[in-house]
């Protein structure tokens, strides 16, 4: 049997998390934007840098390990 590649599993988890944070189907995002009457596009633009940073760090760590 094969073994689990832990660095790949961590990268896939982070990539999935990042993708889920950008979808309007993420209920926390939708309810927060609705409650505070914020502009969804502006909120997504504000999330872009932190989520991209997280994804880049995960990809770099995967490449190293």
VMD Tcl script that builds the backbone (N, CA, C; Angstrom):
set m [mol new atoms 195]
animate dup $m
set s [atomselect $m all]
$s set {name element resname resid chain x y z} {
  {N N UNK 1 A 0.828 -1.185 0.000}
  {CA C UNK 1 A 0.000 0.000 0.000}
  {C C UNK 1 A 0.874 1.252 0.000}
  {N N UNK 2 A 0.312 2.320 -0.489}
  {CA C UNK 2 A 1.034 3.589 -0.518}
  {C C UNK 2 A 0.971 4.297 0.820}
  {N N UNK 3 A 1.776 5.293 0.942}
  {CA C UNK 3 A 1.767 6.091 2.165}
  {C C UNK 3 A 1.239 7.490 1.858}
  {N N UNK 4 A 0.841 8.170 2.877}
  {CA C UNK 4 A 0.305 9.525 2.724}
  {C C UNK 4 A 1.462 10.507 2.669}
  {N N UNK 5 A 1.448 11.358 1.658}
  {CA C UNK 5 A 2.450 12.402 1.516}
  {C C UNK 5 A 1.970 13.614 2.322}
  {N N UNK 6 A 2.480 13.762 3.537}
  {CA C UNK 6 A 2.009 14.799 4.461}
  {C C UNK 6 A 2.167 16.209 3.884}
  {N N UNK 7 A 3.330 16.587 3.313}
  {CA C UNK 7 A 3.427 17.939 2.748}
  {C C UNK 7 A 2.384 18.202 1.654}
  {N N UNK 8 A 2.111 17.209 0.835}
  {CA C UNK 8 A 1.097 17.379 -0.201}
  {C C UNK 8 A -0.292 17.510 0.422}
  {N N UNK 9 A -0.578 16.733 1.440}
  {CA C UNK 9 A -1.872 16.819 2.113}
  {C C UNK 9 A -2.074 18.200 2.735}
  {N N UNK 10 A -1.018 18.751 3.340}
  {CA C UNK 10 A -1.113 20.091 3.935}
  {C C UNK 10 A -1.344 21.135 2.848}
  {N N UNK 11 A -0.616 21.020 1.729}
  {CA C UNK 11 A -0.794 21.979 0.635}
  {C C UNK 11 A -2.214 21.912 0.071}
  {N N UNK 12 A -2.732 20.712 -0.121}
  {CA C UNK 12 A -4.094 20.561 -0.649}
  {C C UNK 12 A -5.117 21.132 0.327}
  {N N UNK 13 A -4.907 20.929 1.624}
  {CA C UNK 13 A -5.813 21.490 2.629}
  {C C UNK 13 A -5.811 23.009 2.570}
  {N N UNK 14 A -4.628 23.611 2.506}
  {CA C UNK 14 A -4.526 25.075 2.459}
  {C C UNK 14 A -5.147 25.605 1.163}
  {N N UNK 15 A -4.916 24.917 0.047}
  {CA C UNK 15 A -5.500 25.349 -1.227}
  {C C UNK 15 A -7.026 25.263 -1.175}
  {N N UNK 16 A -7.544 24.219 -0.580}
  {CA C UNK 16 A -8.997 24.097 -0.437}
  {C C UNK 16 A -9.576 25.156 0.475}
  {N N UNK 17 A -8.869 25.438 1.566}
  {CA C UNK 17 A -9.299 26.490 2.490}
  {C C UNK 17 A -9.324 27.844 1.787}
  {N N UNK 18 A -8.278 28.120 1.023}
  {CA C UNK 18 A -8.202 29.384 0.296}
  {C C UNK 18 A -9.354 29.501 -0.702}
  {N N UNK 19 A -9.614 28.436 -1.422}
  {CA C UNK 19 A -10.726 28.449 -2.372}
  {C C UNK 19 A -12.068 28.648 -1.689}
  {N N UNK 20 A -12.245 28.021 -0.546}
  {CA C UNK 20 A -13.518 28.158 0.175}
  {C C UNK 20 A -13.708 29.569 0.709}
  {N N UNK 21 A -12.630 30.243 1.057}
  {CA C UNK 21 A -12.748 31.596 1.578}
  {C C UNK 21 A -13.204 32.594 0.520}
  {N N UNK 22 A -12.973 32.286 -0.747}
  {CA C UNK 22 A -13.319 33.224 -1.811}
  {C C UNK 22 A -14.695 32.985 -2.410}
  {N N UNK 23 A -15.351 31.921 -2.045}
  {CA C UNK 23 A -16.650 31.656 -2.635}
  {C C UNK 23 A -17.761 32.285 -1.802}
  {N N UNK 24 A -18.762 32.850 -2.456}
  {CA C UNK 24 A -19.902 33.389 -1.709}
  {C C UNK 24 A -20.693 32.296 -0.983}
  {N N UNK 25 A -20.424 31.038 -1.303}
  {CA C UNK 25 A -21.089 29.942 -0.599}
  {C C UNK 25 A -20.528 29.752 0.805}
  {N N UNK 26 A -19.408 30.399 1.106}
  {CA C UNK 26 A -18.859 30.353 2.463}
  {C C UNK 26 A -19.792 31.165 3.346}
  {N N UNK 27 A -20.546 30.486 4.175}
  {CA C UNK 27 A -21.645 31.120 4.909}
  {C C UNK 27 A -21.179 32.237 5.831}
  {N N UNK 28 A -20.023 32.082 6.462}
  {CA C UNK 28 A -19.520 33.134 7.353}
  {C C UNK 28 A -19.269 34.430 6.576}
  {N N UNK 29 A -18.704 34.300 5.394}
  {CA C UNK 29 A -18.435 35.477 4.560}
  {C C UNK 29 A -19.733 36.147 4.144}
  {N N UNK 30 A -20.685 35.369 3.681}
  {CA C UNK 30 A -21.952 35.920 3.207}
  {C C UNK 30 A -22.725 36.602 4.336}
  {N N UNK 31 A -22.788 35.951 5.492}
  {CA C UNK 31 A -23.530 36.545 6.610}
  {C C UNK 31 A -22.839 37.792 7.150}
  {N N UNK 32 A -21.524 37.791 7.181}
  {CA C UNK 32 A -20.793 38.967 7.668}
  {C C UNK 32 A -20.985 40.149 6.732}
  {N N UNK 33 A -20.871 39.904 5.436}
  {CA C UNK 33 A -21.064 40.977 4.452}
  {C C UNK 33 A -22.489 41.515 4.543}
  {N N UNK 34 A -23.452 40.629 4.693}
  {CA C UNK 34 A -24.845 41.057 4.790}
  {C C UNK 34 A -25.102 41.828 6.086}
  {N N UNK 35 A -24.592 41.345 7.202}
  {CA C UNK 35 A -24.839 41.988 8.496}
  {C C UNK 35 A -24.240 43.391 8.539}
  {N N UNK 36 A -23.006 43.533 8.050}
  {CA C UNK 36 A -22.342 44.832 8.097}
  {C C UNK 36 A -22.617 45.679 6.852}
  {N N UNK 37 A -23.464 45.181 5.965}
  {CA C UNK 37 A -23.841 45.867 4.728}
  {C C UNK 37 A -22.603 46.332 3.955}
  {N N UNK 38 A -21.645 45.418 3.825}
  {CA C UNK 38 A -20.398 45.720 3.131}
  {C C UNK 38 A -20.516 45.331 1.658}
  {N N UNK 39 A -19.613 45.846 0.871}
  {CA C UNK 39 A -19.545 45.510 -0.546}
  {C C UNK 39 A -18.729 44.216 -0.690}
  {N N UNK 40 A -19.354 43.182 -1.250}
  {CA C UNK 40 A -18.695 41.874 -1.360}
  {C C UNK 40 A -17.411 41.961 -2.174}
  {N N UNK 41 A -17.414 42.717 -3.252}
  {CA C UNK 41 A -16.209 42.829 -4.090}
  {C C UNK 41 A -15.061 43.494 -3.318}
  {N N UNK 42 A -15.382 44.474 -2.517}
  {CA C UNK 42 A -14.328 45.129 -1.721}
  {C C UNK 42 A -13.774 44.180 -0.656}
  {N N UNK 43 A -14.646 43.422 -0.031}
  {CA C UNK 43 A -14.207 42.453 0.973}
  {C C UNK 43 A -13.309 41.397 0.324}
  {N N UNK 44 A -13.690 40.923 -0.849}
  {CA C UNK 44 A -12.872 39.927 -1.551}
  {C C UNK 44 A -11.511 40.506 -1.941}
  {N N UNK 45 A -11.484 41.782 -2.331}
  {CA C UNK 45 A -10.198 42.421 -2.645}
  {C C UNK 45 A -9.318 42.520 -1.396}
  {N N UNK 46 A -9.936 42.789 -0.244}
  {CA C UNK 46 A -9.175 42.857 1.002}
  {C C UNK 46 A -8.650 41.478 1.415}
  {N N UNK 47 A -9.354 40.434 1.062}
  {CA C UNK 47 A -8.927 39.073 1.381}
  {C C UNK 47 A -7.850 38.554 0.437}
  {N N UNK 48 A -7.699 39.176 -0.694}
  {CA C UNK 48 A -6.797 38.662 -1.725}
  {C C UNK 48 A -5.353 38.546 -1.238}
  {N N UNK 49 A -4.811 39.571 -0.645}
  {CA C UNK 49 A -3.413 39.540 -0.204}
  {C C UNK 49 A -3.157 38.506 0.902}
  {N N UNK 50 A -3.959 38.471 1.975}
  {CA C UNK 50 A -3.692 37.459 3.003}
  {C C UNK 50 A -3.839 36.026 2.497}
  {N N UNK 51 A -4.846 35.776 1.675}
  {CA C UNK 51 A -5.053 34.416 1.164}
  {C C UNK 51 A -3.964 34.035 0.164}
  {N N UNK 52 A -3.536 34.983 -0.661}
  {CA C UNK 52 A -2.444 34.698 -1.603}
  {C C UNK 52 A -1.147 34.424 -0.849}
  {N N UNK 53 A -0.913 35.179 0.212}
  {CA C UNK 53 A 0.279 34.956 1.037}
  {C C UNK 53 A 0.257 33.565 1.654}
  {N N UNK 54 A -0.880 33.169 2.190}
  {CA C UNK 54 A -1.028 31.839 2.774}
  {C C UNK 54 A -0.766 30.751 1.743}
  {N N UNK 55 A -1.307 30.917 0.548}
  {CA C UNK 55 A -1.122 29.926 -0.512}
  {C C UNK 55 A 0.326 29.879 -0.990}
  {N N UNK 56 A 0.973 31.024 -1.102}
  {CA C UNK 56 A 2.371 31.066 -1.535}
  {C C UNK 56 A 3.276 30.401 -0.497}
  {N N UNK 57 A 3.021 30.671 0.781}
  {CA C UNK 57 A 3.821 30.037 1.838}
  {C C UNK 57 A 3.625 28.527 1.820}
  {N N UNK 58 A 2.388 28.080 1.649}
  {CA C UNK 58 A 2.125 26.636 1.603}
  {C C UNK 58 A 2.814 25.994 0.404}
  {N N UNK 59 A 2.784 26.664 -0.745}
  {CA C UNK 59 A 3.449 26.125 -1.936}
  {C C UNK 59 A 4.964 26.086 -1.758}
  {N N UNK 60 A 5.516 27.119 -1.137}
  {CA C UNK 60 A 6.963 27.148 -0.897}
  {C C UNK 60 A 7.378 26.048 0.079}
  {N N UNK 61 A 6.612 25.859 1.128}
  {CA C UNK 61 A 6.928 24.794 2.075}
  {C C UNK 61 A 6.797 23.420 1.435}
  {N N UNK 62 A 5.795 23.259 0.573}
  {CA C UNK 62 A 5.653 21.984 -0.140}
  {C C UNK 62 A 6.852 21.736 -1.048}
  {N N UNK 63 A 7.330 22.791 -1.694}
  {CA C UNK 63 A 8.480 22.645 -2.592}
  {C C UNK 63 A 9.749 22.304 -1.814}
  {N N UNK 64 A 9.875 22.823 -0.601}
  {CA C UNK 64 A 11.067 22.570 0.208}
  {C C UNK 64 A 11.039 21.166 0.812}
  {N N UNK 65 A 9.879 20.761 1.310}
  {CA C UNK 65 A 9.773 19.470 1.969}
  {C C UNK 65 A 9.220 18.480 0.989}
}
mol reanalyze $m
mol bondsrecalc $m
mol representation Tube
mol addrep $m
